[in-house]
Amino acid sequence: MKTHLLIFTLLLFPVLSQAQPDTPVEEWEGKTILLIGAHPDDDAGRHGTLAMLQDHGNDVHILLMTSGNVGTFDKNMTRTRLAKIRRMEQLAAMSELGLPEENYHNLGYTDGMLEFADKEEVVRRLVKKIRELKPDVLVAFEPGWGYQKWHKSDHRAAAYLAVDAARAAEWFLIFPEQIEQDGLEAHSIREYMFWGSEGSNTTVDISDYVENKVMSRSRHLSQFTSMRDNYISSDINDLPEDEAEAFMKRLRENTGSEEYFRYYSGAPDGAGSRRD
């Protein structure tokens, strides 16, 4: 039995080792990185990596598909007002990472309804952004690694739409009007970093960027504090009593020095396959 296990491990090890980036993520330079998510703050859990990549001379973009205009329990809130608040919070968070406002892209779909949107139209719009930005690396929710990954509705839709768009973007006969009329070119993404995966194979050291991550997450007051129930302002000092201090303490205690991804290199067709 031990012999069989040893043989299996030796056979599996090359596959796992090949899945790692040839160059450690901490050493990446000159790449265009595109993170695709569903809501403002979906990217927050990877902010250490994004801050590091931007600081190391990469061009990091964040594309979110909904405006986040539903995520509140405040009975006095409206969708229009919340969408503006969430945009403001997202841009403030990105500023803590060194990301400029022009690197934020939002498709404006209604929060909670992404899976009911016209899929062809969503993918068309994502493909256009991919062809415009020409990313080397796509960062996204784990769509599944030999299985369908469970996420709540918008996250589930975003995981699949991101990879579907990456696949469509490389075929010049899909949405050809973008090439014929807009002067764009088909674009192939060959590196992927998925978060929230049971198959994580890449650990990124964010030790020097923990504080950036803490501060960026602290900007999402409408989501992570009592302002989710009663939105007061964008000023953390307007939180009731000692909540601001407790909130920042909790963020620092819960923010580690590492972030985890499933790295995949290859055609998007194989992004969810267990075969290398």
N, C-alpha and C positions, 0 to 999 in steps of 0.2 A: 504494500500500500504506500509506504514511504517513498519507494522507488518511483512509483507511478506519479505521485505528487511532485517529486523533484523534476521528473521529465516534463510534466505539465507546466511547472513554474518556469523552467528553462525555455520552453517553447513560447510561453506567453510573454516573457520579459522583453524580447526584442520588439514585439508588437507595441507594448506599453512605452518602451523607451523611444521608439520611432515617433510616437504621438506627441512628444515634447517639441516645443519650438527649437529650431536649430540654434537660434540666438536667444538667450534668456530675455524675457519681456523687459526686465530691468535695463537691458542694454539696447533696446530698440531706439532707433533714431530715423528721422526722415520719412516716417510712414504716415499715411492718412488713415485715421481710425474713425469708424462710424458705429456709434451705439444706437440701436433701434429698440425702443420700448413702447409702452402703452400710455403711461401717465407721467406728469411732472412728479419727480421723486423716485421713479422706478430705477433710475441710474444711481441713486444715492449709495447703495451697497457696494458699488464699484468705484466710488469717488477717489479712493487712494490711488488706484491704478490709473485712472484718467488724469489726475493731477500730476502724477509722476511722468506719464507719457507726454503730456503737454510740456512739462518742464524740460524734458529731454529732447525737445526739438521735433516732436511729432505734431501733426495737425489733427486735433480731436474734435469731432462733431457729435452732437446729440440730436437725434430725431425721435420725437414722441408723437404718437398717433392720435391721442385725445387731448383735449384741453384741460381735463381734470375737473370739469364743471359740475360734478355731482357729489364728490367726496366730502360731505359735511353733514352734521346733525343740527346745525344752526337753522332754526325755523325762519329766521329773518333773511337768510341768504338767498340770492338768486343765481341762476346759472351764469348769466353774463358777468355779474360781479365776481363770482368765484373763479371763473376762467381768467379774469384779469389778475386776481390775487395769485393764482397758481403760476401764471406766467411770470409775475414779478418775483415770486419765491424761487422759481427755477433759475431765472437770470441771476438773482443774488447768490444762489448756491454755486452756479457756474463761475461767478467772479471769484469765489474763494478757491477755485481750482485753477485759476489763470486762463479760463476759457472766455473768449470774447462773445458778445451778443450775437454777432453774425454767424457763429458756429452753432446756434440753436435753431432747430427746424421743428415746426409743429403742424400736423395736418388738420387739426381742429375738429376731429370727430367727437361725438358726445361720449363722455365717460360712461362705462358700463354697457355700451351698445356696439362696441367695435365688431363683435362677431356677427352682428346683424347688418353691418354696412355692406355695400356692394363690393364683393371681394375683388372683382376685376379692376374696379376703379381704384381701390386702395393699393393694389399691387402696381397698377400703372403709375400712380403717384410716387410710390416708393422706388420703382425702377428709374423714374426720371431723376430723382435725387441721387441715386447710386451712379447713374451715368454722368450726372453733373459733377459730383464730388470725387468719383473714381477712387473709392477707398481700397486700401490694401488689406484691411482687417475689418471684419464685421463682429461686433460684440452684441449679444442678444440673449434673451431667455433661452434656457435649454428646451428645445422642441421635443427631445426624447432621444435616447441612445439605444436603439433596438427595441423601443417601446414608445408609447405615447405618454409624454410627461403630463401629470396633472398640474394645472395652474387654475386660478380663478379666471373667469371668462375673458376679460380683456388681455390678461397676461397669456392665456392659452392662445388666443387669436394672434397676438403680437409675435409669439414664438414661431408660429408657422408662417405668418405673412412675411416676416423678415427673411426667412430662408427661401420661401417661394419667390420673393422679389429678387434675391441674389441670383437664383437660377434663371429667372426670366431676363435679367439684365444682360446676361452674356450672349443671348441669342438675338442677332440683329433683325430677324424676321418677327420677333415679338415686339409689339408696339413700335412698328417701323416708322410711324410718323415722327417719333422723337428724333430719329436719325435723318429722315428725309426733310422735315420741316424745321426742326430745332437745332440741327447741326451737331447733335450729340453722337457718341459712338457706343457700340456695345462694350460692356465692361465685365470682366471676370474677377470675382473676389476669390482668393485662394487660401486665405487664413481666417479662422473663426475662433472666437472665444465665447463659450456659452457659460452662463452662470446659473446656479441653482441645480446643478447636475450631480447625480449619484456617481457619475463617471469622471469626476474632476481629476485631472492629471497634471495640472499646472498651478503652482503656488507662487504668488507674487508678493515680494517683500515691500510693504508700504511704510516701513518704520519712519521714514523721513517725511511722510505725508499724512500721518494720522491726524494731526491737528487740522490740516486742510479738510479732511473728511468730517471731523467733528463739527467744524464751523459751517461747512456746506450743509450738513444735515440739519443744523440748528436753524437754518433759514426757512425750513418748511413748517412754520408755526401752525398753519391751518390744518396740518395733518398729524403732527406728533405731540401736540400739547392740548390743553383744555380749550384752546381756540377752535378746535374741531366742533365743539358744542356751542361756543359763543365767541365768534370772531370779533376781536377788539381792534387790533392794528398789526402792522408789520414790525413793531418794536417789541423785542423780547422783554424789555423792562416793564411793559404793560401787562404782563402776566400777573395773576393774582398772588398775593402774599409772597411765599418763598419758592414759587413754582419755577421761576427762571433758573435759580441756583440748582434746584433739584434736577431740573431737565438737563442742564449742562453736565452735571455730575454723572447722571445716568448715561449720557452719550459717551463721555470719556471712559466710563467703566465698561461699556459694551462695545467699544471700538477697538478691535485688535490690530496687530501689526502685519497681518497677512490677509490676502484675498485669494479666492480659489475659482478656477475655471476649468472647463473641459476644452482643451485646445484641439483644433482639428485643422489639418492642412489638406487641401484637395478640392475637387469639384463639389459644388453645393449638393449635387445629387446624393452624395455619400455622407452628408453632414450628420445624419442621424443613425448611420449604420455602425454596427460593432465591428465590421470588417475594415481593416486598414488597407 
